[in-house]
Amino acid sequence: MGKNLKGKECGKGIYQRKDGLYSARYYAKNGKRKEKYFETLPEAKKQPERV
């Protein structure tokens, strides 16, 4: 599980980058792993198929 910049857990497949953006990894329908960046943690948690 990833953490934010203050050390708090963000959830499976989500972490906060040093520039403040949240990164969420997930598997696309074709089976490849993708990574998207979000401004807020709730947006990143909405990503349906996290790793």
Secondary structure, 3 states (H helix, E strand, C coil): CEECCCCCEEECCEEECCCCCEEEEEECCCCCEEEEEECCHHHHHCCCCEC
